[in-house]
Every structure is written in C-alpha cells, then in structure tokens.
Amino acid sequence: MSPQRLEERDPSLVAEDDAAARLRMLIARLSRRLARTKAGAALTTAETTVLATIARRGPIRLGDLASFEAMNPTMLSRIVRHLEQSGLIERRLDPNDRRAATVAVTETGRRLHHAIRDERGDALSRLLSALDASQRGAVEAALPVLEHLAEQLKDCEQ
C-alpha cells in the first residue's frame, strides 16, 4: 500500500493528525520551557525528574525507580551518583532486603525540589492570571481531558 499524499487523505483524519501533532509539539514546548529554572540550573532535565520522583515517592528501591522513570539502569546509576555526590539524595540499605539499596531525598534535595516546583508553578500562575476569563476557562475546561490522556498514555506502548 503506497502512502497517500496529505491532501488525498480523509479530511477528518488529517484534522486528527494535525491536532495530535499540535498537542505533542505544545506539550514538548511547555515541558522544555518549564524545565528551565534558576533553582535547578545545575541539574539536567533527567536529574531534576529523578530528584522529583525520589522526593515524592522515596525512599524507593533503585529497580523501582528505574521502572518508574523508564530509564536504563546504567543511565539511572549515573544520575543517582551525581545527585548523591551533590548531597541531594542518599543511599540507604533497604530495611526489608539488606542486599538492596533505596534512595531517599536529603533535606537539601527536598528544598531544591520545592524551589524548582514553586518556580515552575509561579511562572504558570502568572501566565494564567494574565489570561482573560474566557481563555482561563478554556484552559480549566481542558484539564480533565488532558489528565485523562496522560493516564491513557501511561499504559500505552510506544
């Protein structure tokens, strides 16, 4: 089956593809722009994400962290080592299995995580408050649908 040119395809499918592409690009752009924070400037995006997961879910076993973050163990090991050397997390023996290790956020790591989260939240709050009532309402109305999509994507294979 040969690929059809865009203009030969069903217009409703083109519109769906366009909406999916626009949404994907929008999410990527928002994510990139929110990732840049003054508080987290010394961390990579992956390090910031791992720190946030450990802060929210820790103490957590390294295997569980790798699964949750969908990261290969080698990459995760480098990130964990850097966060540990920076004093943001600490390794502990798993109290249920002394052969395994868990990682937990330190107080310094928790403060940094909160500063990054607050900086991102403040930036979005400022932008939302600058919208007119109908624009703000449109964003708020879209949130449940976007949350539903996020849940469905969590279980999809790519």
N, C-alpha and C positions, 0 to 999 in steps of 0.2 A: 504494500500500500504506500503510495507516494504521499509525502506531506503536502497539505493544501496551503495555498497562499492565504495569508490572513484575511484578505477581502473575500475569498471564496468560502470561508467557513461560516457556520451558523452564527448570525449576529449575537444571539444570546450567549453563545459560548465565548465569543470574543469579549463581550462585556464582562463575563465571569472571570476570564483570564486577566483582563485589564484590572478588574477590582482586586483580584488576588495579587497581581504584580504590584499594584499601588500600595496595598496593605503591607506586603512584605517589605517593600522599599521604605515605607513610612516607619515601620517598626524598627528596621535596621538603623535608620537615620536618628530616630529618637533614642535608641539604645546607645549609639555612638556618642551623641551629644550629651546624654545624661551620664555617660561613663566618665567623662572628663570632669574631675572635681579638684579643687585646690587641696582639700583634705587628703585625697588619695593619690596625689600626683606621683608619689614614689612607687606606687604599685601598678602592675599591669592590670588589664581588664580581668584576665583569668585569676590573678591573685586576689583582686577585690571580690570577685564572685565566690571564690573558695573561702575567703575570710568571712563573708556574709553567711554562707551556708554553715560554717562552723559556729559562728556566733548564734545563729538561730536554732541549729539542731544539735549542737555539741553538748557534752563530749560525744564524738562519733568515731566509729572504727574507720580505719583508712580504706578498707574494702568497701564499706557502705558509702563513704564519701566519694570514692571513685565511681561507684554505680550511680549515685545520685547526680553527680556532675557530668556523667557520661564522658569521663576522661580516662585515657590510658594510664596505668599505674606509674609508668616512668615519668610522664609529664607531671602527674599529681605529686610524685615524690619530690621533684624539683621545686614545685610551688610550695609544698609544705615545708621543705627545708629552708627556703627563703623566708617564709612567714615566721618560722621558728627562730631563725637567726636574727630576724628583725624584732623579736620579742613580742610578736602579735599573737602567737599561739604557742602551746606547749604540748609535748607528747606525754602521755601517761600510760602506764600498764592498764590493760582492760581488767577491771576487778572481777569479771566473770570468766576470763580466759587469760591467764598470766603470760601466755605466749604471744598474745596480740597486743597491739597498741591502739590507743584512741588519741584524738587530738581535741584540745579544748582551747577556747579563746582566753587570752590573758586580759587583765583589766585594761592594759594599754590597747590591745586589739579591740576590745569592746568599745572603748572611747573612740577609736578611729572609725570603726564600723558605724557607730551612731553619728559621727560627724559627716561621714560620706552620705549616709542615708538622709540626714537632715538637710544637707546642702542640696541634694537632688530634689527632695520634697519641697524645699523652699523655692527652688527655681521653677518647678511645675506650678506651685501655688501662685506665684507671682504672675505667671503667664495666664493661668486660668482666670485669675481675678481681673485681668485686663480684657477678657472677652466680654462681649455684650451678653445679656441674659439668654438670648436665643442660641447663641453659639455655645455657651456654657451648658445649657440644657441639652443640646445635641451631643456634646461630649459625655455628659452624665447618662443620657439615654443609651449611648453605645456601649457603655462599660459592661453591663451584664452579658451582652453578646460577645464582646471581646474576651471576657473572662471564660465564657463557655468555649470559645475557640481555643484558648490557651489550655484548658483542661483536655479537650479532644486531641490537641497536638501532642500532649504529654504521652499519650498512649499510642500514637501513630509511629509506624516505622517509616523512615525517610528513604 
